[in-house]
Amino acid sequence: QVAEAASAAEGPARAGRLQRPAMASQALATSGSPLQDAKAMLQDYGLAKADEARALLEGAEAAARGRGDADGQVEALRVLVDILLAKKDFAEAISLAEKAASIPTDKSKQAKGQCLVAQIHASRGDGFDAATMALGKAVSLYKEARDTAGEADATGMLSQLHLEVGDVDTAMSHARSALELSRGATMAMLTLAQVYLRREQQSAAIEQATEMLAACKDKGDKAGQASASQVLANALLFEEGNLEGLKRAREALALYQEVNDVYGKQSALHTLANGYFARSDLEEGLKCAREALACCRQTGDTDSMEELKGTIEQARLATQEWRKTYPKRPFVLPHSAKAPAPPAGPQKCPVAEVQINAEDLDNASVGRKYWGVPVQVEADPSVDADERAPSHTVVWGGCLSDYSPTQINVEFSDLVACMAKGEVAKVPIVVLTKGVYGRQTGNMHPASMNYVAAATIWGFVRTVRQEIPAVTIQLLDFSEGYTAAEIPRSLRPFVAEAAFYGKAHWEPQIAAVPSLFRRDLRRDNLTNNGTAGREEEKEKKPAAKFQRKSFNWMGPNNKMDFCWYRQEWRACGPAFADVGP
């Protein structure tokens, strides 16, 4: 399951790395004042002032064309392409990118422009043929310019493009060709590592990703480092519970955030969510999954969104089954909570010299009894981990006053439905009522009609116990004379139902009673098969010439007639417990 999840999380990262064109504004140096103003405006206000920035960029492009500055003209066009891509206007972005690729006279710069055209075609999702053609032109231009490194990079991009459509063999061929041209072709290394990961060759994938990570660190390529760390995390997470994989995924997430790659961030969060789910850490997994869903909505990746929702539901079910056997992991205090406490006591005033004698200050500090800051101590998780009592309880006291029976049951059903959800901790619920079992515990004074809702909640809770046994609910009934100060002293029930009347603690018990059916039968019908008093008549009658079985029905004669029980309330101790732990 972890292996499938890691392979599934690998997809958005590959798509994002190939489909998301590099920001031209970060790659080239600024050359004109209008261009600088447009970049600053986009950086400060984003697309809110995209139209004003576009007007400045068009002016900068026209000015660069007028003075024959090809590099300035290309730079302005690429920033315009960035704006159009942010608006999802792929058609005009491709037109401007092709125009920018045709301006330079240098073959290597033309090839770089063709790579940008290929990235835009690939980002559309249906431009595989056009992207392949553009990358083929880029490879040819790099060959003509005898730029081996550029040719290797373009071939590596071509391998990634074929891997996206599932053509693994062609992708492997292009990746190996790129590595033959240049051993530092990081895109080709990425393709090989992803192919090894898809074929479940973890050792080869880890080795290739480690080599790619080292090469990207030497070049200072943070985007490449993030991709290598992502693949390395997916490979390590094939082993269940591997913490090194989670560490690598967090490193990849930090790098993607630094280079502002939304697709990569989505992939890293997806990997982290699957890693936490595999360790049955539902809380941390849900945090990463929610952030990944936000990235999916931002990028419009509906397929990954639906897949992630299915993974969340599977993780919830698996966590429920896992927690039936193993207790929830104890809370681990952060390092800041374990740090030594700062020194306590009065400090010297930094503004002016203290005019009070030191002896008087010592006496004042002793009199005020400074004890410092309490230090939080982490509990030993191995002690009573299996049978640790819950530290919280929900006290439902709506039935202690006049309330509508329908409303109180509806509100309580909403609470039970919320507590029954998989991601909600199963905190016990204690329901407090008044005057329900006063007559059964010897109280001759009838309860007030204001507590009629309390009688209905008892039946509702007993039904909930049968239908939702995962939610622990306890019922406590109190005498009307109990005050608000006396009721909390009795909130220590040892059974599911208890009552407190007359300063005593009452518990329900099952008691056997005589058969309610047999007690109404007449005595003479229960002796001698109904023939009592007929001895004299029998003697006068002649003997029968034949014998037959008499049919004297006296009612059902079954052992279940004697199994009659009822609930009785019996005093089991004092009502109030000692105050304290």
C-alpha positions in Angstrom: 0.0 0.0 0.0 2.8 2.4 0.8 4.6 1.5 -2.5 1.4 2.2 -4.5 0.9 5.5 -2.6 4.5 6.6 -3.3 4.2 5.8 -7.0 0.9 7.6 -7.1 2.4 10.7 -5.4 5.2 10.6 -7.9 2.9 11.6 -10.8 2.1 15.3 -9.9 5.8 16.0 -9.3 6.8 14.8 -12.8 3.9 16.7 -14.4 4.8 19.8 -12.5 8.4 19.7 -13.3 7.9 19.3 -17.0 4.7 21.2 -17.4 5.5 24.3 -15.3 7.8 26.5 -17.4 10.7 28.2 -15.6 10.1 31.8 -14.7 12.1 33.8 -17.2 12.2 36.8 -14.9 14.4 34.8 -12.5 16.7 33.5 -15.1 17.8 36.6 -17.0 19.2 39.9 -15.7 17.2 43.1 -16.0 18.2 45.5 -18.7 15.7 48.4 -18.7 13.8 50.6 -16.4 10.3 49.8 -17.7 11.2 46.1 -17.4 12.3 46.5 -13.8 9.2 48.5 -12.9 7.0 45.7 -14.4 8.8 43.0 -12.5 8.6 44.9 -9.2 4.9 45.5 -9.9 4.3 41.8 -10.5 6.2 40.8 -7.4 4.4 43.2 -5.1 0.8 43.0 -6.5 0.7 39.8 -8.6 -2.0 39.6 -11.2 -3.9 42.4 -9.7 -1.9 44.8 -11.8 -1.1 42.5 -14.7 -2.6 44.8 -17.3 -0.4 47.7 -16.2 2.7 45.5 -16.1 1.9 44.2 -19.5 1.7 47.7 -20.9 5.2 48.4 -19.4 6.6 45.1 -20.8 5.2 45.8 -24.3 6.9 49.2 -24.2 10.1 47.7 -23.0 10.0 45.1 -25.8 9.4 47.8 -28.4 12.3 49.9 -27.0 14.7 47.0 -27.0 13.7 46.1 -30.6 14.3 49.7 -31.7 17.8 49.8 -30.3 18.6 46.3 -31.5 18.9 44.7 -28.1 17.9 41.1 -28.8 18.4 39.9 -25.2 16.3 42.7 -23.7 13.5 41.9 -26.3 13.6 38.2 -25.4 13.5 38.9 -21.7 10.5 41.2 -22.0 8.6 38.6 -24.1 9.4 35.9 -21.5 8.0 37.9 -18.7 4.9 38.4 -20.8 4.7 34.7 -21.3 4.8 34.2 -17.5 1.8 36.5 -17.2 -0.2 34.7 -19.9 0.6 31.3 -18.3 -0.6 32.5 -14.9 -3.9 33.5 -16.7 -4.1 30.1 -18.5 -3.9 31.8 -21.9 -1.8 29.1 -23.5 -2.4 30.0 -27.2 -1.0 33.6 -26.9 1.7 32.3 -24.6 2.9 29.8 -27.3 2.8 32.6 -29.9 5.0 34.9 -27.9 7.3 32.1 -26.9 7.9 31.1 -30.5 8.5 34.8 -31.3 11.1 35.0 -28.5 12.8 31.8 -29.8 13.2 33.3 -33.3 14.8 36.6 -32.3 18.3 35.5 -31.2 20.9 34.6 -33.8 22.8 32.3 -31.4 21.8 28.6 -31.9 22.0 27.8 -28.2 19.6 30.7 -27.3 17.2 29.6 -30.0 17.3 26.1 -28.6 16.6 27.4 -25.2 13.5 29.2 -26.6 12.3 26.0 -28.2 12.6 24.3 -24.8 10.3 26.9 -23.4 7.8 26.4 -26.2 7.9 22.6 -25.5 7.2 23.2 -21.8 4.1 25.4 -22.6 2.8 22.7 -25.0 3.3 20.0 -22.4 1.5 22.1 -19.8 -1.7 22.1 -21.9 -2.0 18.3 -21.4 -2.8 17.6 -25.0 0.3 19.0 -26.7 2.5 15.9 -26.7 3.3 15.9 -30.4 3.9 19.7 -30.5 6.1 19.4 -27.4 8.1 16.5 -28.9 8.6 18.5 -32.1 9.8 21.6 -30.3 12.3 19.5 -28.2 13.5 17.8 -31.4 14.3 21.3 -32.8 16.1 22.2 -29.6 18.3 19.1 -29.8 19.1 19.8 -33.4 20.0 23.5 -32.6 22.2 22.4 -29.7 24.0 20.0 -32.0 24.6 22.7 -34.5 26.0 24.9 -31.8 28.1 22.0 -30.4 26.6 22.6 -27.0 26.8 19.2 -25.4 25.4 20.2 -22.0 22.4 21.9 -23.6 21.8 18.9 -25.9 21.9 16.6 -22.8 19.4 18.8 -21.0 17.0 18.9 -24.0 17.3 15.1 -24.4 16.5 14.7 -20.6 13.4 16.8 -21.0 12.4 14.6 -23.9 12.8 11.5 -21.7 10.6 13.1 -19.1 8.0 13.9 -21.7 7.8 10.2 -22.9 7.7 9.0 -19.3 4.6 11.2 -18.7 2.7 9.4 -21.5 3.8 5.9 -20.2 6.4 5.1 -22.9 9.0 3.8 -20.4 11.3 2.2 -22.9 11.7 5.3 -25.0 12.2 7.4 -21.9 15.0 5.1 -20.7 16.6 5.3 -24.1 16.6 9.1 -24.2 17.8 9.3 -20.6 20.8 7.0 -21.2 21.6 9.0 -24.4 21.6 12.2 -22.3 23.9 10.7 -19.7 26.3 9.6 -22.4 26.5 13.2 -23.6 26.9 14.7 -20.1 27.2 12.9 -16.8 25.7 16.0 -15.1 22.3 15.7 -17.0 20.1 15.9 -13.9 16.8 15.6 -15.9 18.0 12.3 -17.3 19.0 11.1 -13.8 15.5 12.0 -12.6 13.9 10.0 -15.4 16.1 6.9 -14.5 15.3 7.2 -10.8 11.5 7.4 -11.5 11.6 4.4 -13.8 13.4 2.4 -11.2 10.9 3.5 -8.7 8.0 2.5 -11.0 9.6 -1.0 -11.5 9.9 -1.3 -7.6 13.8 -1.4 -7.8 14.3 0.6 -4.6 18.1 0.2 -4.4 18.7 1.4 -7.9 16.2 4.3 -7.4 17.9 5.4 -4.2 21.4 5.2 -5.8 20.3 7.3 -8.8 18.4 9.9 -6.7 21.4 10.2 -4.4 23.7 10.8 -7.4 21.3 13.4 -8.8 21.1 15.2 -5.4 24.9 15.5 -5.2 25.0 16.9 -8.8 22.3 19.4 -8.1 24.0 20.6 -4.9 27.2 21.2 -6.9 25.3 23.3 -9.5 23.2 25.1 -6.8 20.0 23.9 -8.5 17.4 23.9 -5.7 14.6 22.8 -7.9 16.7 19.7 -8.9 17.5 19.1 -5.2 13.8 19.1 -4.4 13.1 16.6 -7.2 15.9 14.3 -6.1 14.8 14.5 -2.5 11.2 13.7 -3.5 12.2 10.6 -5.5 14.5 9.6 -2.6 11.6 9.9 -0.1 9.3 7.8 -2.3 11.9 5.1 -2.6 12.6 5.0 1.2 8.9 5.0 2.0 8.6 1.6 0.3 9.8 0.3 3.7 6.9 0.7 6.2 7.6 3.1 9.0 10.9 4.5 7.5 11.5 7.8 9.2 14.3 8.7 6.8 11.7 8.8 4.0 9.6 11.3 5.9 12.7 13.4 6.6 13.5 13.5 2.9 9.9 14.4 2.0 10.0 17.4 4.4 13.3 18.5 2.9 11.7 18.4 -0.6 8.7 20.4 0.7 10.9 23.1 2.1 12.9 23.4 -1.2 9.7 23.5 -3.3 8.4 26.3 -1.1 11.6 28.1 -1.5 11.5 28.0 -5.4 7.7 28.6 -5.3 6.8 25.4 -7.2 3.2 24.6 -6.5 3.2 21.3 -8.4 6.2 20.1 -6.5 4.7 21.2 -3.2 1.5 19.3 -4.0 3.6 16.1 -4.7 5.7 16.5 -1.5 2.6 17.0 0.7 1.0 13.9 -1.0 4.0 11.8 -0.2 4.1 13.1 3.4 0.4 12.3 3.9 0.8 8.7 2.6 3.9 8.3 4.8 2.0 9.4 7.9 -1.0 7.3 7.0 1.2 4.2 6.7 2.4 4.8 10.3 -1.3 5.2 11.4 -0.6 8.8 12.3 -4.0 10.1 11.2 -3.7 13.6 12.6 -0.4 14.5 10.9 -1.5 12.8 7.7 -4.7 14.8 7.6 -2.8 18.0 8.0 -0.6 17.3 5.0 -3.6 15.9 3.0 -5.6 19.1 3.5 -2.6 21.3 2.3 -2.2 19.0 -0.7 -5.9 19.4 -1.6 -5.5 23.1 -1.4 -2.6 22.9 -3.9 -4.7 20.6 -6.1 -7.5 23.2 -6.2 -4.9 25.9 -7.1 -3.5 23.9 -10.0 -6.8 22.4 -11.1 -5.6 18.8 -10.8 -8.9 17.1 -10.2 -7.6 13.6 -10.7 -5.1 13.9 -7.9 -7.8 15.5 -5.8 -10.1 12.6 -6.1 -7.3 10.1 -5.5 -6.2 12.0 -2.4 -9.8 12.0 -1.0 -9.9 8.2 -1.5 -6.6 7.8 0.3 -7.9 9.8 3.2 -11.0 7.6 3.6 -8.9 4.4 3.4 -6.5 5.9 6.1 -9.4 6.6 8.4 -10.7 3.1 8.2 -7.3 1.6 8.6 -6.6 3.8 11.6 -9.8 2.7 13.2 -8.9 -0.9 12.9 -5.3 -0.2 14.1 -6.4 1.6 17.2 -8.5 -1.4 18.2 -5.3 -3.3 18.9 -2.7 -0.5 19.7 -3.3 2.6 21.9 -2.9 6.1 20.5 0.6 7.4 20.6 1.2 9.6 23.6 1.7 13.4 23.1 5.4 14.3 22.7 6.3 17.7 24.2 8.2 20.0 21.9 11.8 21.0 22.6 10.7 24.4 23.8 8.7 22.8 26.6 11.7 20.9 27.8 14.1 23.8 27.8 15.4 25.0 31.2 13.3 27.6 32.8 14.6 31.2 33.0 15.9 32.4 36.3 13.2 33.6 38.6 13.1 36.5 41.0 13.4 40.3 40.7 15.6 41.6 37.9 17.6 44.8 37.8 15.8 47.7 36.1 17.5 48.5 32.7 16.3 52.1 32.7 17.8 53.5 35.9 19.8 52.5 38.8 17.9 50.9 41.7 17.9 53.2 44.8 16.8 50.4 47.2 19.3 48.7 49.3 20.2 45.2 48.3 19.3 43.8 51.7 15.8 45.2 51.5 15.4 43.7 48.0 16.5 40.3 49.3 14.0 40.4 52.1 11.2 41.4 49.7 12.0 38.6 47.2 12.1 36.0 50.0 8.8 37.3 51.4 7.1 37.0 47.9 8.2 33.3 47.7 9.5 33.1 44.1 9.4 29.5 42.9 10.2 30.0 39.2 8.5 28.7 36.1 7.0 25.1 36.4 8.7 22.6 34.0 6.5 20.3 32.0 7.5 16.7 32.3 6.7 14.2 29.6 5.0 11.1 30.9 6.5 7.6 30.3 4.4 6.2 27.4 5.3 2.6 28.4 3.5 2.8 31.7 -0.2 1.8 31.5 -0.2 2.5 27.8 -2.8 -0.1 27.0 -5.2 0.8 29.8 -4.7 4.5 30.2 -7.9 6.2 31.3 -9.2 9.1 29.2 -8.2 12.6 30.4 -11.4 14.3 29.2 -15.1 13.8 29.7 -18.1 15.5 28.1 -20.7 16.3 30.8 -24.2 16.7 29.3 -26.3 18.6 31.8 -29.2 19.8 29.7 -31.7 17.5 31.6 -31.0 19.2 34.9 -33.5 21.9 34.1 -36.8 22.3 32.2 -36.3 21.3 28.6 -38.3 20.2 25.6 -37.9 16.4 25.2 -37.8 16.6 21.4 -35.1 19.3 21.4 -32.9 17.7 24.0 -32.9 14.3 22.2 -32.2 16.0 18.8 -29.2 17.9 20.3 -27.9 14.9 22.0 -28.1 12.9 18.8 -26.0 15.5 17.0 -23.4 15.2 19.7 -23.3 11.4 19.4 -23.1 11.6 15.6 -20.1 13.9 15.9 -18.4 11.7 18.5 -18.9 8.6 16.3 -16.9 10.0 13.4 -13.6 8.3 12.8 -11.3 11.3 13.1 -12.9 12.4 16.5 -11.3 11.0 19.7 -13.7 8.8 21.6 -14.2 10.9 24.7 -16.7 9.5 27.2 -20.1 11.3 27.7 -21.7 11.6 31.1 -25.5 12.5 31.0 -26.9 14.1 34.1 -30.6 13.9 34.9 -32.9 14.5 37.9 -36.0 12.8 39.3 -36.2 9.8 36.9 -35.8 6.9 39.4 -36.9 8.6 42.6 -39.8 6.1 43.2 -37.6 3.0 42.6 -35.0 4.2 45.1 -37.6 4.8 47.9 -38.4 8.4 47.4 -42.2 8.7 47.9 -42.3 12.3 46.7 -43.0 12.3 42.9 -40.6 14.3 40.6 -41.6 17.5 39.0 -43.0 17.5 35.5 -40.1 19.9 34.6 -37.9 16.8 34.4 -40.0 14.8 31.9 -37.2 15.3 29.3 -34.9 13.4 31.6 -37.0 10.2 31.4 -36.8 10.3 27.6 -33.1 10.7 27.4 -32.6 7.4 29.4 -34.3 5.4 26.7 -32.5 7.2 23.9 -29.1 6.6 25.5 -29.8 2.9 25.9 -30.7 2.7 22.2 -27.5 4.5 21.3 -25.4 2.0 23.2 -26.8 -0.8 21.1 -26.3 1.0 17.8 -23.1 2.9 18.4 -21.1 0.9 21.0 -17.9 2.8 20.2 -19.2 5.9 22.0 -19.1 5.4 25.8 -22.1 7.0 27.5 -22.9 6.9 31.3 -26.2 7.9 32.9 -26.4 9.5 36.3 -29.7 10.4 38.0 -29.8 12.7 41.0 -32.4 13.7 43.5 -34.2 17.0 43.0 -32.7 18.2 46.3 -29.1 17.9 45.2 -27.4 21.3 44.8 -24.9 22.4 42.2 -22.1 21.9 44.7 -23.2 18.3 45.6 -23.6 16.9 42.1 -19.8 17.3 41.1 -18.8 15.3 44.2 -20.7 12.3 42.7 -19.3 12.3 39.2 -17.3 9.1 39.8 -19.5 6.4 38.4 -18.2 2.8 38.4 -21.0 1.4 36.2 -22.8 2.6 33.1 -25.9 3.7 35.1 -26.2 5.0 38.6 -28.6 7.1 40.8 -28.0 9.2 43.8 -30.9 9.6 46.3 -31.0 10.1 50.0 -27.2 10.5 50.4 -26.8 7.0 48.9 -25.3 5.6 45.7 -27.8 3.3 43.9 -27.0 0.9 41.1 -29.5 -1.1 38.9 -29.4 -4.9 39.3 -31.4 -7.8 37.8 -33.5 -9.7 40.3 -35.5 -12.9 39.7 -39.3 -12.8 40.5 -42.0 -15.5 40.5 -43.6 -16.4 37.2 -46.2 -13.8 36.4 -48.2 -16.3 34.4 -48.3 -19.2 36.8 -49.3 -17.1 39.8 -52.8 -16.6 38.4 -53.6 -20.3 38.0 -55.8 -22.0 40.6 -54.3 -24.2 43.2 -56.5 -27.3 42.4 -55.4 -27.1 38.8 -51.8 -27.4 39.8 -52.1 -30.8 41.7 -52.7 -34.3 40.5 -53.2 -33.2 36.9 -56.5 -31.5 37.8 -58.2 -34.6 39.4 -58.1 -33.5 43.1 -61.4 -34.4 45.0 -62.5 -37.0 42.4 -61.1 -40.1 44.2 -64.6 -41.4 45.2 -66.0 -41.0 41.7 -63.1 -43.0 40.3 -63.8 -46.0 42.6 -67.5 -46.2 41.5 -66.6 -46.3 37.8 -65.9 -49.7 36.2 -62.4 -50.3 34.9 -61.8 -49.2 31.4 -61.5 -51.9 28.8 -58.8 -49.9 26.9 -56.2 -47.3 28.0 -55.7 -44.0 26.4 -53.6 -41.0 27.3 -55.6 -38.4 29.2 -55.6 -34.8 27.9 -55.7 -32.5 30.9 -54.2 -29.2 29.7 -53.0 -26.9 32.5 -51.1 -24.3 30.5 -47.6 -24.2 29.1 -45.2 -26.3 31.1 -41.8 -24.9 30.1 -38.7 -24.0 32.1 -38.9 -20.5 30.6 -42.1 -19.9 32.7 -39.9 -19.6 35.7 -37.4 -17.1 34.2 -38.9 -13.8 35.1 -36.7 -10.9 36.0 -37.0 -7.2 36.7 -34.6 -4.3 37.4 -34.2 -3.3 41.0 -32.2 -0.3 42.4 -30.1 -1.2 45.4 -28.0 1.1 47.5 -24.3 0.3 47.1 -22.5 3.0 49.1 -22.4 6.6 50.0 -23.4 9.2 47.4 -20.4 11.6 47.9 -16.8 10.6 47.2 -13.8 12.1 48.9 -12.6 15.3 47.3 -9.2 14.8 45.7 -7.3 12.6 43.3 
